[in-house]
Amino acid sequence: MIDIKDLTVRYKGDQTALDGLSLRVQPGEFVLLTGPSGCGKSTLARCLNGLIPHASKATMTGRVAVDGMPTAEHTVAEMAAHVGLVFQNPSTQLFGSTVAEELAFGPRNLGLSPEEVAQRSAFALEATGIQHLRERATTSLSAGEQQRVAIAAVLTMRPRLLVLDEPTSNLDLKGSKAVLETVHRLCIDYGLTIFIIEHRLSEAAALADRMVVMNEGKILLDGPPEDVFRERHLLSELGVRCPDPTLHPHNIAMHSVEGQMQRSGTKPLVQLEDVEAGYDSHLVLQEVDFAVYPGEFVALVGDNGAGKTTMARLLAGLLKAQRGRVTWDEEVQRVPLGRRVGLLFQNPLDQLFCDSVEEEISFGPRNFGSLSDEKLDSLLDVTGLAKLRHRNPYALSVGQQQRVALASILALEPALLILDEPTMGQDWGSLSRVMDFLTRLKGHGQAILLITHDHELVRRYAERILMLEDGKLSNVAPHDGESSTMDIRRERLHEVLSS
């Protein structure tokens, strides 16, 4: 199905993304690809459907053939009937006005009958669990919902190879399981070849036949997941996170869950009282009461669409409460909003606009007259961007772009730092270094609100956990009590890791 030999890809400036890589994947295999941010994973994915060399400013040597078709000799349109690619940022490939239109677009362009188009759309909706989104406008979807719609749209094309670039990065536990078990079923029942790029390995590794680890454009490890995970020392050096046998996502409620924490003698940094907020006539947050205190690290969790991003936008001043009060500490209230709250968006491209990494990080503090070379060098170092300081942010991997956006916010030293799903494209090593640095900031009174589906990240760093369910704060983490193929295989994998 996939036959790659001596593949080398270089971008502008002679940056080598893939270096003499060779790989063969048999039809019907379920392959998991991982490695540090910027090691070439997404570049490899773009080679599989012909975006490289046909639609990218990159030079490619070597041979790539998929389903017997050399990609260099066939257009991207021709490859689309054989390879389905879902990008890290799904919003870049959604353009239908509604979900139904998005799913129907591809089959219609294949000239299929209305009946076949409807059948394929219905299958894709059911397979990804988004029947309830069928009539929704694509512009109204959350990031997690966009991810599932993008996957569903690709499934309607019935490709023989399905390539998913971090498909669970913005998905809650239920959504992750639904998507991964769906593609696993497609592999088993329909013989599709599955090629998944992931940093969150526990669920995907439980289903994969084979795991490939890359670094600096080369393949370092290749074999069954249980064999690859035995190379713990090497994986740790690369910043690849092994699944934690002691951690089950359903147990997140066991870790310091509190609806509200009162700190004796400490005034809240910001307090929400009976707050309701939403968009136009659509109410998202209801009866919200909580406070964040100086120097506190709070995690906000919940399913996709529960209102987490709306909460972030409300605290950042990008959205006004329709009812209730948002009260800031008097001293913090006098600080300009740009330095009161720093918000890291889910999609880093929404907040990057300068021509170099160094310029991007310097932009905010320069406007406030608080720029220092020492601070800049420190931020570049802790975010792993020192060697990339002169690169254009748009030429970086998604994970690297995310760290640039974070560093530009940290440079402003906001009183409240809000991280909305900071894990996209991040290897565990890079993520841990940044989170350890943020933990040290708490000693200076900076508060952190972490919004994520990454339960290990929550368990390791959060002092307090708030859960949103249907726009309301809850103290109880739901557990459906059901076992699945993924759960069973995960347990087997954890037995290997525990031995």
C-alpha positions as CSV (number, residue, x, y, z in Angstrom):
1,M,0.0,0.0,0.0
2,I,2.8,2.4,0.9
3,D,6.2,2.1,-0.6
4,I,8.8,4.8,0.2
5,K,12.4,4.6,-0.7
6,D,15.2,7.1,0.1
7,L,12.8,9.9,0.6
8,T,14.4,13.3,1.3
9,V,12.4,16.5,1.5
10,R,14.0,20.0,1.9
11,Y,12.1,23.2,2.5
12,K,13.2,26.8,1.6
13,G,16.5,27.6,3.2
14,D,17.8,24.1,2.7
15,Q,16.1,22.9,5.9
16,T,15.9,19.1,5.7
17,A,12.6,17.7,7.0
18,L,13.0,14.1,5.8
19,D,16.4,12.5,5.4
20,G,16.7,9.4,3.2
21,L,13.6,7.8,4.8
22,S,12.4,4.4,3.6
23,L,9.2,2.7,4.7
24,R,6.8,0.0,3.5
25,V,3.3,-0.5,4.8
26,Q,1.2,-3.5,3.8
27,P,-2.5,-3.2,2.8
28,G,-4.8,-3.3,5.8
29,E,-2.1,-2.4,8.4
30,F,-2.9,0.0,11.2
31,V,0.3,2.1,11.7
32,L,0.9,4.6,14.5
33,L,3.6,7.2,13.8
34,T,5.1,9.4,16.6
35,G,8.2,11.4,17.4
36,P,9.2,14.8,18.7
37,S,7.6,18.0,17.4
38,G,9.3,19.0,14.1
39,C,10.8,15.6,13.3
40,G,9.0,15.4,9.9
41,K,5.8,13.5,10.7
42,S,3.4,16.0,9.0
43,T,5.8,16.4,6.1
44,L,5.7,12.6,5.6
45,A,1.9,12.7,5.6
46,R,1.8,15.4,2.9
47,C,4.1,13.2,0.8
48,L,1.5,10.4,0.9
49,N,-1.2,12.3,-1.0
50,G,1.1,14.3,-3.3
51,L,0.8,17.7,-1.6
52,I,4.6,17.3,-1.7
53,P,5.9,17.8,-4.3
54,H,2.9,19.2,-6.3
55,A,1.5,21.9,-3.9
56,S,4.2,22.8,-1.5
57,K,7.4,24.9,-1.6
58,A,9.6,21.9,-1.0
59,T,12.0,19.8,-3.0
60,M,11.6,16.0,-2.9
61,T,14.0,13.3,-4.0
62,G,13.5,9.5,-3.7
63,R,10.3,7.5,-4.5
64,V,6.8,7.5,-2.9
65,A,4.2,5.2,-4.2
66,V,0.7,4.7,-2.7
67,D,-1.7,2.0,-3.9
68,G,0.8,1.3,-6.7
69,M,0.7,5.0,-7.8
70,P,3.9,7.0,-7.7
71,T,2.9,10.4,-6.2
72,A,5.3,12.4,-8.3
73,E,3.5,11.2,-11.4
74,H,-0.1,11.8,-10.3
75,T,-1.9,14.9,-9.3
76,V,-3.3,15.6,-5.9
77,A,-6.8,15.2,-7.3
78,E,-5.9,11.8,-8.7
79,M,-4.4,10.7,-5.4
80,A,-7.5,11.9,-3.5
81,A,-9.5,8.8,-4.6
82,H,-6.8,6.6,-3.0
83,V,-5.5,8.6,0.0
84,G,-7.6,10.6,2.5
85,L,-5.7,13.1,4.6
86,V,-7.1,14.8,7.7
87,F,-4.9,17.7,8.8
88,Q,-3.9,18.7,12.3
89,N,-6.0,21.9,12.0
90,P,-9.3,20.7,10.5
91,S,-10.6,24.2,9.9
92,T,-8.2,24.5,6.9
93,Q,-10.2,21.8,5.0
94,L,-13.8,22.7,5.8
95,F,-15.6,25.0,3.4
96,G,-19.2,23.7,3.1
97,S,-21.8,26.0,4.7
98,T,-23.3,23.1,6.7
99,V,-22.0,19.7,7.8
100,A,-24.3,18.0,5.4
101,E,-22.9,20.0,2.5
102,E,-19.4,19.3,3.6
103,L,-19.9,15.6,3.6
104,A,-21.7,15.6,0.3
105,F,-19.2,17.7,-1.6
106,G,-16.6,15.0,-2.3
107,P,-19.0,12.2,-3.5
108,R,-20.9,14.7,-5.7
109,N,-17.7,15.7,-7.4
110,L,-17.1,12.0,-8.1
111,G,-20.3,12.0,-10.1
112,L,-22.1,9.6,-7.8
113,S,-25.9,9.3,-7.7
114,P,-27.9,11.3,-5.0
115,E,-28.7,7.9,-3.4
116,E,-25.0,7.0,-3.1
117,V,-24.1,10.4,-1.8
118,A,-26.8,10.2,0.9
119,Q,-25.7,6.6,1.8
120,R,-22.0,7.6,2.2
121,S,-22.9,10.7,4.2
122,A,-25.1,8.7,6.5
123,F,-22.4,6.1,7.1
124,A,-19.8,8.8,7.8
125,L,-22.1,10.6,10.3
126,E,-22.8,7.4,12.2
127,A,-19.2,6.2,12.1
128,T,-17.9,9.5,13.7
129,G,-20.9,9.9,16.0
130,I,-21.9,13.3,14.7
131,Q,-25.5,12.7,13.4
132,H,-26.6,15.6,15.7
133,L,-24.4,18.0,13.8
134,R,-25.8,17.3,10.4
135,E,-27.6,20.6,9.9
136,R,-25.1,22.8,11.9
137,A,-23.1,25.5,10.2
138,T,-19.5,24.5,9.9
139,T,-18.5,27.9,11.2
140,S,-20.4,27.3,14.5
141,L,-18.5,24.1,15.4
142,S,-16.0,23.7,18.2
143,A,-12.5,22.6,17.4
144,G,-13.3,19.0,18.4
145,E,-16.5,19.0,16.4
146,Q,-14.5,20.3,13.3
147,Q,-12.1,17.4,13.7
148,R,-14.8,14.8,13.6
149,V,-16.5,16.5,10.6
150,A,-13.2,16.6,8.7
151,I,-12.7,12.9,9.3
152,A,-16.3,12.2,8.3
153,A,-15.8,14.2,5.0
154,V,-12.7,12.1,4.1
155,L,-14.6,8.9,4.9
156,T,-17.2,9.7,2.3
157,M,-14.5,9.4,-0.4
158,R,-13.9,5.8,0.6
159,P,-10.1,6.0,0.3
160,R,-8.0,2.9,0.6
161,L,-5.4,4.7,2.8
162,L,-6.6,7.0,5.6
163,V,-4.0,9.3,7.0
164,L,-4.9,11.1,10.2
165,D,-2.5,13.8,11.5
166,E,-3.2,14.1,15.3
167,P,-6.9,13.2,15.1
168,T,-7.5,13.2,18.8
169,S,-5.6,16.4,19.8
170,N,-8.8,18.4,20.3
171,L,-11.2,15.5,21.2
172,D,-12.6,14.5,24.5
173,L,-12.4,10.9,25.7
174,K,-15.7,9.9,24.2
175,G,-14.8,11.5,20.9
176,S,-11.3,10.0,20.8
177,K,-12.6,6.5,21.4
178,A,-15.3,7.0,18.8
179,V,-12.9,8.2,16.2
180,L,-10.2,5.6,16.8
181,E,-12.5,2.7,17.1
182,T,-14.2,3.8,13.9
183,V,-11.0,3.8,11.9
184,H,-10.0,0.5,13.6
185,R,-13.3,-1.0,12.4
186,L,-12.7,0.4,8.9
187,C,-9.4,-1.3,9.0
188,I,-10.8,-4.6,10.1
189,D,-14.1,-4.7,8.2
190,Y,-13.2,-2.9,5.0
191,G,-9.4,-3.5,4.7
192,L,-8.5,0.2,4.9
193,T,-4.9,1.0,5.6
194,I,-4.7,3.4,8.6
195,F,-1.8,5.7,9.1
196,I,-2.2,7.8,12.3
197,I,0.2,10.5,13.6
198,E,-0.1,11.0,17.3
199,H,1.5,12.3,20.5
200,R,-1.2,10.9,22.8
201,L,-0.3,7.3,22.4
202,S,-2.4,5.3,24.9
203,E,-5.6,4.9,22.9
204,A,-4.0,4.7,19.4
205,A,-1.3,2.2,20.5
206,A,-3.9,-0.1,21.9
207,L,-5.3,-0.5,18.4
208,A,-2.2,-0.2,16.2
209,D,-0.5,-3.3,14.6
210,R,2.7,-1.3,14.3
211,M,4.4,1.7,15.8
212,V,7.0,3.9,14.0
213,V,9.1,6.5,15.9
214,M,10.8,9.3,14.0
215,N,13.5,11.8,14.9
216,E,15.2,14.4,12.7
217,G,13.6,13.1,9.5
218,K,14.6,9.5,10.1
219,I,13.0,6.3,11.4
220,L,14.5,5.2,14.7
221,L,12.1,2.5,15.8
222,D,9.6,0.3,14.0
223,G,7.7,-2.7,15.3
224,P,4.7,-3.8,17.5
225,P,3.8,-1.1,20.1
226,E,4.7,-3.4,23.0
227,D,8.2,-3.9,21.6
228,V,8.7,-0.2,20.9
229,F,7.6,0.8,24.4
230,R,10.3,-1.4,25.9
231,E,12.8,1.2,24.5
232,R,11.8,3.5,27.3
233,H,15.2,5.2,27.7
234,L,15.4,6.2,24.0
235,L,11.7,7.3,24.0
236,S,12.3,9.4,27.1
237,E,15.3,11.1,25.5
238,L,13.1,11.9,22.4
239,G,10.3,13.3,24.6
240,V,7.9,10.6,23.5
241,R,5.4,9.8,26.3
242,C,4.8,6.1,27.1
243,P,1.3,5.3,28.4
244,D,1.0,5.4,32.2
245,P,-0.3,2.0,33.4
246,T,-1.6,3.7,36.6
247,L,-3.6,6.3,34.9
248,H,-7.1,5.7,33.5
249,P,-8.9,8.8,32.2
250,H,-12.1,7.9,34.0
251,N,-10.2,8.4,37.3
252,I,-9.6,12.1,36.7
253,A,-12.3,12.9,39.3
254,M,-10.1,11.2,42.0
255,H,-7.6,14.0,41.9
256,S,-8.4,17.0,44.0
257,V,-11.7,17.8,42.4
258,E,-13.4,20.8,44.0
259,G,-16.1,23.0,42.7
260,Q,-14.7,26.0,44.6
261,M,-11.6,26.5,46.7
262,Q,-11.7,29.2,49.4
263,R,-8.3,30.6,50.4
264,S,-8.4,32.1,53.8
265,G,-7.2,35.7,53.7
266,T,-6.6,35.7,49.9
267,K,-8.7,37.8,47.6
268,P,-9.7,36.2,44.2
269,L,-7.8,37.3,41.2
270,V,-11.1,37.1,39.3
271,Q,-14.5,35.9,40.4
272,L,-17.6,34.9,38.4
273,E,-21.0,35.1,40.0
274,D,-24.2,33.6,38.4
275,V,-22.7,34.2,35.0
276,E,-24.5,33.4,31.7
277,A,-22.9,33.9,28.4
278,G,-23.2,32.8,24.8
279,Y,-23.5,33.9,21.2
280,D,-26.5,35.8,20.0
281,S,-29.5,33.8,21.2
282,H,-27.5,30.7,21.9
283,L,-26.7,30.4,25.6
284,V,-23.5,28.4,26.3
285,L,-22.6,29.1,30.0
286,Q,-25.3,29.0,32.7
287,E,-25.3,29.8,36.4
288,V,-21.5,29.8,36.5
289,D,-19.9,30.6,39.9
290,F,-16.2,30.2,40.6
291,A,-13.0,32.1,41.4
292,V,-9.4,31.9,40.4
293,Y,-6.8,32.9,43.0
294,P,-3.3,34.4,42.5
295,G,-0.7,31.7,42.1
296,E,-3.3,29.0,41.5
297,F,-3.1,26.3,38.7
298,V,-6.6,25.3,37.7
299,A,-7.7,22.8,35.1
300,L,-11.0,23.2,33.3
301,V,-12.2,19.9,31.7
302,G,-15.3,18.7,29.9
303,D,-16.6,17.2,26.7
304,N,-16.3,19.0,23.3
305,G,-19.0,21.7,23.1
306,A,-19.4,22.0,26.9
307,G,-18.4,25.7,26.9
308,K,-14.7,25.6,27.8
309,T,-13.5,27.9,25.1
310,T,-16.5,30.2,25.7
311,M,-15.3,30.4,29.3
312,A,-11.8,31.3,28.1
313,R,-13.1,34.0,25.8
314,L,-15.2,35.4,28.6
315,L,-12.3,35.7,31.0
316,A,-10.1,37.2,28.3
317,G,-12.6,40.0,27.6
318,L,-13.4,38.7,24.1
319,L,-17.0,38.0,25.1
320,K,-19.3,39.8,27.5
321,A,-21.5,38.1,30.1
322,Q,-25.2,38.3,29.3
323,R,-26.0,38.0,33.0
324,G,-24.1,38.0,36.3
325,R,-20.8,39.6,37.3
326,V,-17.1,39.1,36.4
327,T,-15.1,40.9,39.1
328,W,-11.4,41.4,38.9
329,D,-9.1,42.3,41.8
330,E,-8.9,46.1,42.0
331,E,-5.1,46.2,41.4
332,V,-5.3,43.8,38.4
333,Q,-8.3,45.7,37.1
334,R,-6.1,48.7,36.5
335,V,-3.7,46.7,34.3
336,P,-4.3,46.9,30.6
337,L,-6.4,44.0,29.3
338,G,-3.5,42.8,27.2
339,R,-1.4,42.2,30.3
340,R,-4.3,41.2,32.6
341,V,-5.1,38.0,30.6
342,G,-3.0,36.0,28.2
343,L,-5.0,33.6,26.1
344,L,-3.4,30.8,24.0
345,F,-5.8,29.8,21.3
346,Q,-6.4,26.3,20.1
347,N,-5.1,27.2,16.7
348,P,-1.8,29.0,16.9
349,L,-2.2,30.6,13.4
350,D,-5.0,32.7,14.8
351,Q,-2.4,34.8,16.8
352,L,0.8,34.7,14.7
353,F,1.5,37.5,12.3
354,C,5.2,38.5,12.4
355,D,8.0,37.5,10.1
356,S,10.3,35.7,12.6
357,V,10.0,33.9,15.9
358,E,12.0,36.5,17.7
359,E,9.9,39.4,16.3
360,E,6.7,37.5,17.3
361,I,7.8,37.1,20.9
362,S,9.1,40.6,21.2
363,F,6.0,42.3,19.6
364,G,3.8,42.6,22.8
365,P,6.4,43.6,25.4
366,R,7.9,46.2,22.9
367,N,4.5,47.9,22.7
368,F,4.4,48.1,26.5
369,G,8.0,49.2,26.7
370,S,9.0,46.1,28.7
371,L,11.3,44.3,26.4
372,S,14.6,42.9,27.6
373,D,17.1,40.7,25.8
374,E,17.5,38.5,28.9
375,K,13.7,37.8,29.0
376,L,13.6,37.0,25.3
377,D,16.5,34.6,25.5
378,S,15.0,32.9,28.5
379,L,11.7,32.4,26.8
380,L,13.3,31.1,23.6
381,D,15.3,28.6,25.7
382,V,12.4,27.3,27.8
383,T,10.1,26.8,24.8
384,G,12.8,25.1,22.8
385,L,12.8,27.8,20.1
386,A,16.4,29.2,20.5
387,K,17.6,27.6,17.2
388,L,14.5,28.8,15.4
389,R,14.5,32.4,16.5
390,H,15.1,33.7,13.0
391,R,12.7,31.4,11.2
392,N,9.3,32.5,9.9
393,P,6.6,31.1,12.2
394,Y,4.5,29.9,9.2
395,A,7.4,27.7,8.2
396,L,7.3,25.8,11.5
397,S,5.5,22.6,12.5
398,V,2.1,23.1,14.3
399,G,3.7,22.1,17.6
400,Q,6.5,24.7,17.2
401,Q,3.9,27.3,16.2
402,Q,2.0,26.6,19.4
403,R,5.2,27.2,21.5
404,V,5.9,30.5,19.6
405,A,2.3,31.7,20.4
406,L,2.8,30.7,24.0
407,A,6.1,32.4,24.3
408,S,4.6,35.6,22.9
409,I,2.0,35.6,25.6
410,L,4.4,34.8,28.4
411,A,6.5,37.7,27.3
412,L,3.7,40.0,28.5
413,E,3.7,38.4,32.0
414,P,-0.2,38.3,32.3
415,A,-1.8,38.0,35.7
416,L,-4.0,35.2,34.4
417,L,-2.7,32.8,31.7
418,I,-5.3,30.7,29.9
419,L,-4.1,27.7,27.9
420,D,-6.8,26.4,25.5
421,E,-5.7,23.0,24.5
422,P,-1.9,23.6,24.4
423,T,-1.1,20.0,23.5
424,M,-1.7,20.1,19.8
425,G,1.5,19.1,17.9
426,Q,3.5,18.9,21.2
427,D,5.7,16.0,22.2
428,W,5.7,15.2,25.9
429,G,9.3,16.4,26.4
430,S,8.6,19.9,25.0
431,L,5.3,20.1,26.8
432,S,6.7,19.1,30.1
433,R,9.5,21.7,29.9
434,V,7.0,24.5,29.3
435,M,4.6,23.3,31.9
436,D,7.4,23.0,34.5
437,F,8.3,26.5,33.7
438,L,4.7,27.7,34.1
439,T,4.6,26.0,37.5
440,R,7.5,28.0,38.7
441,L,5.7,31.2,37.6
442,K,3.0,30.5,40.2
443,G,5.5,31.5,42.9
444,H,5.3,35.0,41.5
445,G,1.5,35.1,41.8
446,Q,0.6,34.3,38.2
447,A,-2.6,32.2,37.9
448,I,-3.0,29.5,35.2
449,L,-6.2,28.1,33.8
450,L,-5.5,25.0,31.7
451,I,-8.2,23.8,29.3
452,T,-7.4,20.3,28.0
453,H,-8.6,16.8,27.3
454,D,-5.1,15.4,28.3
455,H,-5.8,13.7,31.6
456,E,-2.2,13.0,32.4
457,L,-1.4,16.7,32.0
458,V,-4.2,17.5,34.4
459,R,-3.2,14.9,37.0
460,R,0.5,16.0,36.9
461,Y,0.0,19.8,37.1
462,A,-3.4,20.9,38.3
463,E,-4.1,21.9,41.9
464,R,-7.8,22.0,41.3
465,I,-10.2,20.7,38.6
466,L,-13.4,22.2,37.4
467,M,-15.6,20.3,35.0
468,L,-18.1,21.8,32.6
469,E,-21.1,19.8,31.6
470,D,-23.6,21.4,29.2
471,G,-22.5,24.9,30.2
472,K,-22.7,24.3,34.0
473,L,-19.9,23.5,36.5
474,S,-19.9,20.0,37.9
475,N,-17.7,18.1,40.3
476,V,-18.3,14.7,38.9
477,A,-16.4,13.1,36.1
478,P,-18.8,10.8,34.1
479,H,-18.0,7.2,33.4
480,D,-20.2,5.2,31.0
481,G,-19.0,1.9,32.6
482,E,-18.7,0.3,29.1
483,S,-15.6,-1.7,28.0
484,S,-14.4,-1.6,24.4
485,T,-11.9,-3.2,22.2
486,M,-9.6,-0.2,22.9
487,D,-10.0,-0.6,26.7
488,I,-9.2,-4.4,26.5
489,R,-6.2,-3.9,24.3
490,R,-5.0,-0.9,26.4
491,E,-5.0,-3.1,29.5
492,R,-2.9,-5.7,27.7
493,L,-0.5,-3.0,26.6
494,H,-0.3,-1.7,30.2
495,E,0.6,-5.2,31.4
496,V,3.6,-5.1,29.1
497,L,4.6,-1.7,30.3
498,S,4.2,-2.7,34.0
499,S,6.4,-5.8,33.6
